[in-house]
Amino acid sequence: MHKNNSRLRRITRAGAVLALLVTAACAPPGPTDTDADATSPPLVQESTQPDEDPAGFDLDALIAAARTEPGITIYDQTTKVVATAEAFAAKYGLEATGVKVELGAIDKVLKENQSGNVIGDVVINEDLPTYAVELLDQGVLVNWIPGDMKGSIKPEDQYPLIVHYGPMGWVYNNQTYSSCPVSNIWQLTDQEFDGRVAMADPLSNAKYPYWFNTMALNDDAALRSAYKEHFGSDLTTDQPDAAHEWVKRFAQNNPKLTRNDEEVSEAVGAPGQQEPSFGPISMAKFRNIDKEGYHLALCDGMKPWALQSFPSVIAYAAKTDSPNAAKLYIHYMLTEEGFAIQLADGKPAANSEISAPDDPSNVKDFLDQMAPFPSADLVSDYRTKSEWDDFWRSSHS
């Protein structure tokens, strides 16, 4: 995909502002700072723009400025970006192209920045730790919060700026079972569930080592309490925390590893099973109830959590020729109109002014059972991924 020649024009004023932002955004710790402790302080946005303040935001002025700039390209991991970009372009009389970039998106954005040939003006991605450390913290992307939405997005979700929470939840086959057969995560380490849990391979899906690390940092007490409730005694382990002990036991209980959530949804939800699998999937896979005739339901009350949040974040390229058009798209994605197409996939929006999803998973009834994915842990998540990969590999082998 090639940009229109007009994209080669640099907007001097915007370029100067962005240069300052790039400089300010480069705050330690960076991706090569391996000496820092895994629990080092969170990344911090060092500088903001005037229109990120409610008093400095002017939507009409932003629209007018966007219309003077070249068209934009948006990278996202969902095919829905195509229709969203088209709707955005039609609404504002701009050119916008949505491109699904599912694999290698972060590396692609890095290379575009290094070459100066920026194609992706807006980037949405769910690999939050890598995105934050390698792109935002290094000034490749610019974090920007619409000033008129600052009060409706939680402070902890503003850097990096979260679009939606992307829940992954434990599901069961509600044709076979009248209620969830699992109420405690430690049950999945019992002989009863040997070989009966399906999940995407953690070595090919970064969200799983991130999840393990999130449990280790935040859920030790909850995991120990759940252990005592299930086994009737306190947990004793030579592992550093309860999460490591659970991961080790779970990996040794022969989970069925699949390539992706799609295959998990089939293993769990396909009709006519006497002993279907149990496993975690994203809410988007509940569309297979209608599409494939699967039987899927979320596990209500599972301890310590029924769901885990895996947010997607949004920012614009520091070297874009169209910073105002990119900002306008970010603003659009944080409105109910702009986000509506993704609500159907059970993705709760970070903007609290947008209504909860009304989707086949009924996730809106489970949001109080969703573990957060804290932005304060992103550096630790990023730095410990390979350690968790190695721990899973040694435990599963």
N, C-alpha and C positions, 0 to 999 in steps of 0.2 A: 504494500500500500504506500503510495507516494503522496506527499503533501502538495497542495496547490503552491505554485511558485510564490504566491503572495505570502506564504508562511515564512519565507526566508527573510522578510523584512523584520528588522528588530525595532521594537518600540523602546526608544531610549529611556524615557522616564520609568517605564515598568521594569526595564532591564536593570536600571540602577537600584531600584527598590529591591528587586529580587536578589541582586548581588549582595546587598546588605543582609537580606534574610538568610542567604546561604551561609554567609560568614557567621552570623549569630547562631544559626542552627547547629553548627558543628561543635557540639559539647561532648565531653567525655562521659561515659566510657564508649569507645568505638569498638568495631568488630575485631580489631587486632589487639585490644587491651586485655590480654589473657591473664595478666597477673592479678586483676581485681577479683575480689571474692564474689561467689555466685549470688550472694544476697546484697550486692552493692546497691547504692541508692538508685531510684528510678530515673529514667530519662526525664529531662525537664525542658520545656519550651522556653528558650532564653529571650525570644523577641516576638512581639505580636504586631499586627497592622492596625491602623486606626479604625478600619471598618469591621474589626472583630469586636469592637465595643458597641453596645446598642446605640449610643449617642452618635457614633460615627458611621453607622450603616445607612445606606440609601439605596434601596432596591432599584428605583427608577434610574438612578445614576449608573448603577452597575449594569443594568440592561443596555443603556445607551452606550456605555464604554465597550461592552461585549460586541455590539453590532459593528464596531469599527475594526474588529480584529478578524484574523483568518479563522476558518472553521477548526473544530477540535475533534480529537479522537479519544475515546474512553476505553481503557482496558478494565475488564472485569472477568470474574471466573464463572459467570452464568451467561447462558445464551440470551437471557432477558435483557442484557445490556443493549442489544440491537434495537428492540422495540422501545426501550426507555430513551435511548438517544434520539430515535426518530420522533417520539412525542415531544421531547425537549426542543428539538429543532423547529418543529411545527409551532410550538407555543410561542417561541421568542423570535422566530424569523431568522434563525441562524443555521449554519452548517455544523452537523455533529454526526459522528460515526461511532457506533459501538462495536467493539471487537472482543470476542471471548478469547482470553489468554489464560488457559487453565494451568499449564505446566511451564515452568521456567520464566514466569512473569517478572520476578524480581531481578534475575540476571539480565533479562531483556531490557528492563528499565535502566539498570546500571550501565549497560553497554551504550544505550542511546545517549545517556548523559555524558559519558566519556568521549563519545564521537562528536557530540554536539548536534547530531541528527535526531532530534526529539520527535517521535511520532505519537507516543502516548502522553497526552496533555493532562489527563486525569487518570489516576490509578486507584482501583479498588481491589483489595486483596485480603484473604483470611489468614495468611501466615503472619500474624501480627508481630511476633518477636523479631523475625528476620526483617520484615518491613520497617519496623521502628528503628532497629539498630543500624541496618545497612543503607536504608534509603532516607528516612527522616533525619536521623541523628547525623548523617554525613552530608546533609544539605542537597541531596539529589531530588527530594520532594519537599514541598512546602506545606506544612500543616496550616489550615485556615478554617476558622469557625465563623459562620455567618453571625454578625452582631445581633440580628433580631431573633436568633435562636439560642443565644448563649444561656439564657435563663431556663430553657427547657431541656437542656442536655446536662447530665451529671458532670460535675467538675472532673471526676476521674475518667470520664469518657471523652474528654476534649483534647487530650494529647496522649497518644494519637487520637484523632477524631473518629469515633465509632459511627458507622452507618446503622448497623443492626447487630443483634447478638448471636445469630446463627446457632440455635440450640442443637445439641446432639443428645438424644435420650435413649434410655433402655426400653426396649419394646418386646412384646410377646405376641403369640398367635391367639387372638380372641375367638377363633373358631374352635380350637382345641381346648382352651382354658376359659373358664368363666371369669377368672380374675388372674392377676399376674402371679406366676408361680414363684417369684422371687421378691422378697421384701428387704433383703440385706445383701450388700455387695460381697460379704464373706461367704455367702452360700455358693458363689461361683467358684470357690476353691474346694468345695466338697466333692466327694466321689460321685454324688448324684448328677453333677453337671460336668463330669469328665467328658470332654469332646462335644459338649452340647451348647457351647457359647460360640457364636459366629461374630467375627469382627474384622474390619479392614486391617491388613498387616501393618503393625506399628512401624516397621522399618521402611515402609513406603508411604506412610501417612503421618506427617509431622505433628498433627494435632494430638496424637496419642502420647508421644514423649512429653509434649507440653502439658497434657492433662495429668500425667503421672507427676510431673514436677509441681503443678498447681496443688495436687493433693498433698504432696510432701510438705509444701510450704504453708498450707492453710488448713488442712483437714486432719492433722495428726490426732487431735483429741476426739474428733467425730469418728474417725476410723477405729480408734481404740474402744470407744463407747459401743460402736456397732459390733466389734469383735466380742466384747464381753456379753452383749445381748444375745449374740448367736451361739457362742461356745460356752458361756457361763463362767468364764475365768478371764483374768487380765492377760493381755498380750505380753509375752516375753519373746524377745527377738534379738539377734545379733546384728540386725540391719540398723541403719541410722535412724529410721522412722517407720511408722506403720505403713506408709505408702509403699516403701521398698518391699516390706514383708508381703503385702497384698499382691503386688506386681509379680513377685517371685512365685508365690503359690499359684496365682492365676495362670501364669505362663506355663507352669509345670502341669496344669490340669488340661492340657491338650486342646486349647481353643481352636476352632476352625478358622484359619486365616484366609481372607478373601482379598481380592484386588481393591474393592471399593464398597461403599454403602449400598449400592444397587444390589450387589450379590448378597449382602447381609439381609436386605429386605426380603429377598427371595427365600433364603434359608429359614428365616423366621416366619414369613407370612404366607408362603405358598399353601394353597388349600389342600385338605385331605390328609394332613399329617397326624400321626399318632403321638410322636415325640419330636415336635419341631424345635429348632434351635431358639436361643434367646440371644439378644445382642443390642448394640448401640447403633443408631442411624440418625442422620439429619432429618429434620422435619419435612424437607422437600420430597423424601421417598414415600411419604404417606400418599402421594398421588397414585402410587401403585395399587391402592385399594380399588380405585375406579379403573385405572389403566390395565392392570394385570389380574384383578380379582383377588388380590392378597388380603389377608386378615391381620391387621396390625393395630396395636393399642399401646399407649404409654403406660409404664409401670407406676401407678399411683402410690406414693408413700415409700418408695425404695430408699433405704438409708445407705450412706449419708445424703445422697442426692439422687433424684430421678433423672435430672438433666445436667449437662455441662454446657456453659456458654463458650462459643468459639466465634468471637466478633469479627466482622469485616470492617476495614478502615478505609478512609478516603483522603486523598491529598492531591495536589497538582504539581506538575513538573517544574522545577526551579528554572529550567531553560526554555519553557514554553514561550511561543510568540503570542499567546492568547491568554494571559493571566486572568483577565476579567471574564472571558467566556468560560474558563475553567472554574472560576469561583461561582459563576452563575449556575453551572451544572451541579456543583457541590450543594449549593442552596436548594436547587430543584430536588435533588436526591433526598433531602432532609424534610421535604414536604409530603403530605399525605398523597397528593396528586402524583408526585414523582416516584414515590416509593410503593404505590398501590400494587403494581404488578408483582412485587416481591413479597408482599404480605400474604399472597396466596400460597407461598411456600413455607408458611409458618415461621417467618423471621420477624421477631419483635424489633421495632425501630428504636434507635437510641434517643430520638426526639420524643419526649413524653407527650407531646401534643398529637402524635399520630396514634390512632386507635390500635389496640392489640389485634393480632391476626385472627381471622375467622377462617380456619383451614381444617382439613381432614384429621389432623393430629390432635385438634382441640388444645394446642399448646397454651393458649391463653389461660386455661384452667390450671396450669402447672408451673407458671412463672415463679411462684414462691418456692418451688422445689428445684430451681435451677442454680447451680453453683456459678459464681462469677469467675471471670478470667481477668484477674487484677492487672491493671497497667503497671503497678508498682513491681510486678514480678517479671516483666518482659526481658530485662537483661539476664536474669537468672535462667529463664526459660530458654533464651537464645544460647547461653554458654553451656548449659547442661544437657542439651539435646543429644550430643554424641555419647555422653555418659549413660543416659537413659537407653539409647540404642544398644550400647554394649551390654548393659544390665539385662535388657529384654532378651538379647541374643543368647547370652550365657545361661539365662534362666529357662528359656524355651528349648534350647538344644537338648 
